[in-house]
Amino acid sequence: MIRHRARAALLAASLLLTGCGGGAAASSGHKATAPTDSARTATRPAGTPAPDVSVRSAPRSIPGLGPRTRAAVPAAARQVVVVTGRGRDSPLSRVVLYERTGTGWRSGPVRPAHNALRGWTDHHMGGDLRSPIGVFGLTDAGGRLPDPGTRLPYDRSDGFTAPGTGFEGEPLAGSFDYVIAIDYNREPGTSPLDWTRPLGAERGGGIWLHVDHGGPTHGCVSIAEEHMKELLRTLDPALHPVVVMGDHASLAR
């Protein structure tokens, strides 16, 4: 914590170049085969109401992900946060949490989100105002506010302060009340405030999931505060959570 707090000032001065904050001055199980509707009808006693055929088993693969993207998801991952951008150059996206079950992938609600101002890139560089495309671990969390009940390691620190305004003039205060570090160009197992950049500083960093402030980010993905707390309480390190993120066309490859 002391080392993290000592670096807080550096973080606040550098987030503009590293991606996070949207303008802050401050990154298989067994697959059972479900019976067909005709089989259900044949074995249903006379007078029994017909089943709700709108209820289907979970899809065998995560919708919207093409073969290349699916291949990048670790086999051990049983929780996958999918961030799907509206377009390559759009700051608008949606977030869905998928959890692996015995029959496939169960999806959670669709949450609206923001990504970087200029959209997405396969080769993120610090200050390019694009979010990195790829599959990344979700190993560490933190925030300015107390731990809401997550099983991820959580670093509470005043270093998670976002002063100033965003690209659309919206206040950034509270944006880092809750964050989940996206393991792009960082050292997993450390605070989101840790400044280690394995790919080099020029490749950016500080890419987080954080509280939405109502506008585009510098590189992060932001969702509403209530959804951030829900995600923090749901992610489980034992299930090896990852995030799959990019514009819809890139993820479909």
Order of alpha helices (4+ residues) and beta strands (2+ residues): alpha-alpha-alpha-alpha-beta-beta-beta-beta-beta-beta-beta-beta-beta-beta-beta-beta-alpha-beta-alpha
